């Protein structure tokens, strides 16, 4: 029958992991998932993700694919992987897809949300930025609107990022309130390393008065990370969904 291409929908709490990507001296989501695949199939396989989330970032809708030769029913793959994974990484769905499918390169849109809480919380403290300073929420959406469209996001990308270009097309950028959280939602074709957290951190810096409102546009169009604010903490960020054709 040859190789099978398996696509997973994965949820994880990124608190104790050094991001998605396998690294030499730190534990990653990719490493743990690949070890679970090996324990189940006895095949050493690479797990390819739609988005390489940073250290401490969470996911509710990460998409991963890997190839195997073993003739395992999908239900056994689903059950078996969850049996070998720790409680903070969960496979929500397993399906067989065409051989050419690639979780990263075939993705058309990625959806991230960032959660802020302006009151103390014990239950949600690992999944939001608890921000207690006064800020002007009324100006947040005005800044978010500036990001919609195709732009160079150099000002909101880590300085060490090596990329052929830093152009991203943003389809949606908005703030809303839900269940006591202030939430920022952004949908784009691609994201740069540290991009969402730097956008959020800079907008909050404006809202709390560190920068004047007019400076946000100046920072954005400067294409210079040193002009932007401090990145928001990783624990408030979730990869919510990955969209394909």
Secondary structure, 3 states (H helix, E strand, C coil): CCCEEEEEEEEECCCCCCCCCCCCCCCCHHHHHHHHHHHHHCCCCCCEECCCCCCCCEEEEEEEEEEECCCCCHHHHHHHHHHHCCCCEEEEEEEEECCCCCCCCCCCEEEEEEEEECCCCCCCHHHCEECCCCCCHHHHHHHHHHCCEEEECHHHCCCCCCCCCCEEEEEEEEEEEECCEEEEEEEECCCCCCHHHHHHHHHHHHHCCCCCHHHHHHHHHHCCHHHCCCCCCHHHEEEEEEECC
